[in-house]
Amino acid sequence: MKIDQNCRLVQTVREAETFRTPKNIILQCLIFGVVFFFMSIAEGTGTVIGVFPKIMEFARNQIAQNGTLDNAEITEKINSLLADPENTHIMLLCTGLGTIVVLFFCHVIEGRKFHTMGFFKEKAGLQYLTGLLIGFVMFSSVVGLTWLFGGLQFEGRQNFSGMLIIIFLGFGIQGMSEEVMCRGYFMTTVMRYHHIWLAIGLNSLFFGLLHAANAGFSLFALLNLILYAVMISLYMLRTNSLWGACAIHSIWNFAQGNFYGLPVSGIDSGESVFKMSLKGSDFINGGAFGLEAGLPTTIVMTVSICILLFVPIPILDKKAGESEK
């Protein structure tokens, strides 16, 4: 089975009358870089504002103790606050600002309708719930394989608070932000005038490089992130919808960091339902980057891609947005 070049989503993107984007692939990539820059500025600014009360408290204490304020110490404090798991929810919630930037660009500047990004209204809730289930099963499969190969140790249950609900909602926003940027915007922009596989390849490569600054990043991590992006791109095309892709991304990260208590792309996301520790070979468990850089993730992603390419799945192939123009 090959990708359906005439699927509902591809037709919608290529036949849209109001969709102002250049045909030149280099210009498309350059514009994408500019949009990503402003998206990052919006998210970073929001996060700094979110931790601003703690920054001010630190500044007041410094002045009270030393009679002066050192800019280097303020900068160091800001960096430590941004890396503190206790502030994870602030960072996650602020990714919504980045989503707003991308949606504004697509809708106002490019003149696009939101369904050209995969946001069809029909069965959106079902698409999202199905994605949550699939994403949780997929990451749980990675955990199971890693444990089977001797790369994990179960540490027991954790004490957690209501903050976990806020973090869950935060990951819902964060997962959507990356999907809107990489798949909803960039992939559909490229596939408007170019081959679908070029659109999949470019957005997947960017998605992998997006994590290059994270702790423990490696070539194996890059490979797995690219495979993940290919998988989620194929899922979006199979379902003709972005909703399920957003859900898979969100629950994958939440399950990884706040259900199983593992690093999320090298980042500690705070309290969790369970606690597991890495042991044995980094080749299996991914080391400091986490399970996303391990062999079991490669296996699960490869199998998932093969299923999406070659196995008929009626529940996924029902066309979303059938009644929308």
C-alpha positions as CSV (number, residue, x, y, z in Angstrom):
1,M,0.0,0.0,0.0
2,K,1.3,3.5,-0.8
3,I,0.2,6.9,0.4
4,D,-3.0,8.0,-1.2
5,Q,-2.1,11.1,-3.2
6,N,-5.8,11.8,-3.6
7,C,-6.8,11.5,0.1
8,R,-9.1,14.1,1.5
9,L,-6.5,16.2,3.2
10,V,-4.2,16.4,0.2
11,Q,-7.0,17.3,-2.1
12,T,-8.2,20.0,0.4
13,V,-4.7,21.5,0.6
14,R,-4.0,21.5,-3.2
15,E,-7.4,22.7,-4.2
16,A,-7.7,25.5,-1.7
17,E,-8.3,28.8,-3.5
18,T,-7.2,31.0,-0.6
19,F,-3.8,29.7,0.3
20,R,-1.0,32.2,-0.4
21,T,2.4,30.4,-0.3
22,P,5.3,30.4,-2.8
23,K,5.9,27.4,-5.0
24,N,9.7,27.6,-4.5
25,I,10.7,25.1,-1.8
26,I,13.6,27.2,-0.6
27,L,11.3,30.2,0.0
28,Q,8.9,27.9,1.8
29,C,11.7,26.7,4.1
30,L,12.9,30.3,4.7
31,I,9.5,31.5,5.6
32,F,9.0,28.5,7.9
33,G,12.2,29.5,9.7
34,V,10.9,33.0,10.2
35,V,7.6,31.8,11.6
36,F,9.4,29.3,13.9
37,F,11.6,32.2,15.2
38,F,8.6,34.3,16.2
39,M,6.9,31.2,17.6
40,S,10.0,30.7,19.8
41,I,10.0,34.3,20.9
42,A,6.4,34.2,21.9
43,E,6.8,31.0,23.9
44,G,10.0,32.2,25.6
45,T,8.6,35.5,26.5
46,G,5.5,33.9,28.0
47,T,7.6,31.5,30.1
48,V,9.8,34.3,31.4
49,I,6.7,36.3,32.4
50,G,5.4,33.2,34.1
51,V,8.4,32.9,36.3
52,F,8.7,36.7,36.8
53,P,7.4,36.7,40.4
54,K,10.2,34.3,41.4
55,I,12.7,36.4,39.5
56,M,11.6,39.5,41.4
57,E,11.7,37.7,44.7
58,F,15.3,36.6,44.0
59,A,16.2,40.2,43.0
60,R,14.8,41.6,46.2
61,N,16.7,39.1,48.3
62,Q,19.9,39.9,46.5
63,I,19.5,43.6,47.0
64,A,18.6,43.1,50.7
65,Q,21.7,40.9,51.3
66,N,24.3,42.6,49.1
67,G,22.9,46.1,48.4
68,T,23.3,45.5,44.7
69,L,22.0,43.4,41.8
70,D,24.4,41.3,39.6
71,N,23.1,40.9,36.1
72,A,25.0,37.6,35.7
73,E,23.3,36.2,38.8
74,I,19.9,37.2,37.5
75,T,20.6,35.5,34.2
76,E,21.8,32.4,36.0
77,K,18.6,32.4,38.1
78,I,16.4,32.8,35.1
79,N,18.1,29.8,33.4
80,S,17.7,27.7,36.6
81,L,14.0,28.6,36.9
82,L,13.4,27.6,33.3
83,A,15.1,24.2,33.9
84,D,13.3,23.6,37.2
85,P,10.7,20.8,36.9
86,E,8.5,22.7,39.3
87,N,8.0,25.2,36.5
88,T,7.3,22.7,33.8
89,H,3.6,23.6,33.7
90,I,4.4,27.2,33.0
91,M,6.6,26.3,30.0
92,L,4.0,23.8,28.7
93,L,1.1,26.2,28.9
94,C,3.1,29.0,27.2
95,T,3.6,26.8,24.1
96,G,0.0,27.8,23.4
97,L,1.3,31.3,22.5
98,G,3.4,29.7,19.8
99,T,0.4,27.9,18.4
100,I,-1.4,31.3,18.2
101,V,1.5,32.7,16.2
102,V,1.4,29.9,13.7
103,L,-2.4,29.9,13.4
104,F,-2.3,33.7,12.9
105,F,0.3,33.4,10.1
106,C,-1.6,30.6,8.3
107,H,-5.0,32.2,8.6
108,V,-4.2,35.9,8.2
109,I,-1.0,36.0,6.2
110,E,-1.4,32.9,4.0
111,G,-5.2,33.2,3.9
112,R,-5.7,29.6,4.8
113,K,-8.8,27.9,6.2
114,F,-8.1,25.9,9.3
115,H,-9.2,22.6,7.7
116,T,-6.3,22.9,5.2
117,M,-4.1,22.3,8.3
118,G,-6.1,19.2,9.2
119,F,-8.5,20.8,11.7
120,F,-11.7,19.3,10.3
121,K,-14.7,19.6,12.7
122,E,-16.3,16.3,11.9
123,K,-15.5,13.6,14.5
124,A,-12.7,15.7,16.0
125,G,-13.4,14.4,19.5
126,L,-13.3,10.8,18.4
127,Q,-10.1,11.4,16.5
128,Y,-8.5,13.0,19.6
129,L,-9.6,10.2,21.9
130,T,-8.5,7.5,19.5
131,G,-5.1,9.3,19.3
132,L,-4.8,9.4,23.1
133,L,-5.3,5.6,23.3
134,I,-3.0,4.8,20.4
135,G,-0.2,7.1,21.8
136,F,-0.4,5.6,25.3
137,V,-0.3,2.1,23.9
138,M,2.7,3.0,21.7
139,F,4.8,4.4,24.4
140,S,3.8,1.7,26.8
141,S,5.1,-0.8,24.2
142,V,8.4,1.1,24.2
143,V,8.5,0.9,28.0
144,G,7.7,-2.9,27.9
145,L,10.4,-3.6,25.3
146,T,13.0,-1.6,27.2
147,W,12.2,-3.4,30.5
148,L,12.3,-6.8,28.6
149,F,15.7,-5.9,27.2
150,G,17.0,-5.0,30.7
151,G,17.1,-1.2,30.3
152,L,14.6,-0.2,33.0
153,Q,14.1,-0.7,36.7
154,F,10.7,-0.1,38.3
155,E,11.1,2.0,41.5
156,G,7.4,2.0,42.6
157,R,4.5,4.5,42.9
158,Q,5.0,8.1,43.5
159,N,3.1,10.7,45.6
160,F,1.6,13.2,43.2
161,S,-0.7,16.2,43.5
162,G,-3.4,18.0,41.5
163,M,-0.5,19.6,39.6
164,L,-0.4,16.5,37.5
165,I,-3.8,17.5,35.9
166,I,-2.4,20.9,35.0
167,I,0.7,19.2,33.5
168,F,-1.6,16.9,31.5
169,L,-3.4,19.9,30.1
170,G,-0.1,21.5,29.5
171,F,1.2,18.6,27.5
172,G,-2.1,18.7,25.5
173,I,-1.2,22.3,24.5
174,Q,2.5,21.5,24.0
175,G,1.9,18.5,21.8
176,M,-0.5,20.5,19.7
177,S,1.9,23.3,19.3
178,E,4.6,21.1,17.7
179,E,2.1,19.3,15.5
180,V,0.5,22.6,14.3
181,M,4.0,23.9,13.5
182,C,5.5,20.8,11.8
183,R,2.6,19.0,10.3
184,G,-0.4,21.3,10.3
185,Y,1.6,24.2,8.8
186,F,5.0,23.1,7.3
187,M,4.1,19.7,5.9
188,T,0.8,20.9,4.3
189,T,2.6,24.0,2.9
190,V,5.2,21.8,1.2
191,M,2.7,19.3,-0.1
192,R,0.6,22.0,-1.7
193,Y,3.0,22.1,-4.7
194,H,5.4,19.2,-4.1
195,H,5.4,15.5,-3.6
196,I,4.0,14.1,-0.3
197,W,7.2,12.3,0.6
198,L,9.2,15.5,0.3
199,A,6.8,17.2,2.7
200,I,7.1,14.3,5.1
201,G,10.9,14.2,4.9
202,L,11.4,17.9,5.4
203,N,9.1,18.3,8.4
204,S,10.5,15.1,10.0
205,L,14.1,16.3,9.6
206,F,13.2,19.7,11.1
207,F,11.3,18.0,14.0
208,G,14.4,15.9,14.8
209,L,16.8,18.9,14.7
210,L,14.4,20.9,16.9
211,H,15.6,18.8,19.9
212,A,19.3,19.1,19.1
213,A,20.0,21.3,22.2
214,N,18.4,18.9,24.6
215,A,20.5,16.9,27.1
216,G,21.8,13.6,25.8
217,F,20.9,14.3,22.2
218,S,22.7,11.9,19.8
219,L,22.5,10.6,16.3
220,F,20.4,7.7,17.5
221,A,18.0,10.2,19.2
222,L,17.8,12.2,15.9
223,L,17.0,9.0,14.0
224,N,14.2,8.0,16.3
225,L,12.8,11.5,16.3
226,I,12.7,11.5,12.5
227,L,11.0,8.1,12.5
228,Y,8.5,9.4,15.0
229,A,7.8,12.4,12.8
230,V,7.4,10.2,9.7
231,M,5.0,8.0,11.7
232,I,2.9,10.9,12.9
233,S,2.8,12.4,9.4
234,L,1.6,9.1,7.9
235,Y,-1.0,8.9,10.7
236,M,-2.3,12.4,9.8
237,L,-2.5,11.5,6.1
238,R,-4.3,8.1,6.9
239,T,-6.9,9.8,9.1
240,N,-7.1,13.1,7.1
241,S,-6.9,14.9,10.4
242,L,-4.5,16.7,12.7
243,W,-6.5,16.0,15.8
244,G,-5.3,12.5,16.3
245,A,-1.6,13.5,15.7
246,C,-1.9,16.2,18.4
247,A,-3.3,13.6,20.8
248,I,-0.6,11.0,20.1
249,H,2.1,13.6,20.6
250,S,0.6,14.9,23.8
251,I,0.0,11.6,25.5
252,W,3.3,10.2,24.4
253,N,5.1,13.0,26.3
254,F,2.8,12.9,29.3
255,A,3.1,9.1,29.6
256,Q,6.8,9.3,29.3
257,G,7.5,12.0,31.8
258,N,4.5,12.1,34.2
259,F,3.1,8.6,34.1
260,Y,6.2,6.4,34.0
261,G,8.6,9.1,35.4
262,L,11.2,9.1,32.7
263,P,13.1,11.9,30.9
264,V,11.2,13.5,28.0
265,S,13.7,14.2,25.3
266,G,16.3,14.8,28.0
267,I,14.1,16.9,30.2
268,D,12.7,16.2,33.7
269,S,9.0,17.0,33.6
270,G,8.4,16.8,37.4
271,E,6.1,14.6,39.5
272,S,4.8,11.3,38.1
273,V,2.4,8.4,38.9
274,F,5.2,5.9,38.8
275,K,9.0,6.1,39.0
276,M,11.3,4.1,36.7
277,S,15.1,4.4,36.5
278,L,17.4,3.7,33.5
279,K,19.9,0.8,33.8
280,G,22.2,-1.1,31.5
281,S,23.1,0.0,28.0
282,D,22.3,3.5,26.7
283,F,21.8,1.7,23.3
284,I,18.7,0.2,24.9
285,N,17.3,2.9,27.2
286,G,18.6,6.0,25.4
287,G,20.7,7.3,28.3
288,A,20.3,10.9,29.4
289,F,18.0,11.7,26.5
290,G,15.5,9.0,27.6
291,L,13.8,6.1,25.9
292,E,13.3,8.1,22.7
293,A,17.0,7.5,21.9
294,G,16.8,3.8,22.5
295,L,16.5,0.7,20.3
296,P,12.9,-0.2,21.5
297,T,11.7,3.2,20.2
298,T,13.3,2.4,16.8
299,I,11.4,-0.9,16.8
300,V,8.0,0.5,17.7
301,M,8.3,3.4,15.2
302,T,9.4,1.1,12.4
303,V,6.6,-1.3,13.1
304,S,4.1,1.6,13.3
305,I,5.3,3.1,10.0
306,C,5.0,-0.3,8.3
307,I,1.4,-0.7,9.7
308,L,0.4,2.7,8.5
309,L,1.9,2.1,5.0
310,F,0.7,-1.5,4.4
311,V,-2.1,-2.6,6.7
312,P,-5.7,-1.6,6.0
313,I,-7.2,-0.1,9.2
314,P,-10.9,0.8,8.6
315,I,-11.2,3.0,11.8
316,L,-8.3,5.2,10.6
317,D,-9.3,5.3,6.9
318,K,-12.7,6.8,7.5
319,K,-12.4,10.1,5.9
320,A,-12.5,13.1,8.2
321,G,-14.0,16.3,7.0
322,E,-16.1,14.5,4.4
323,S,-18.8,17.1,4.6
324,E,-16.5,20.1,4.7
325,K,-15.4,22.2,1.8
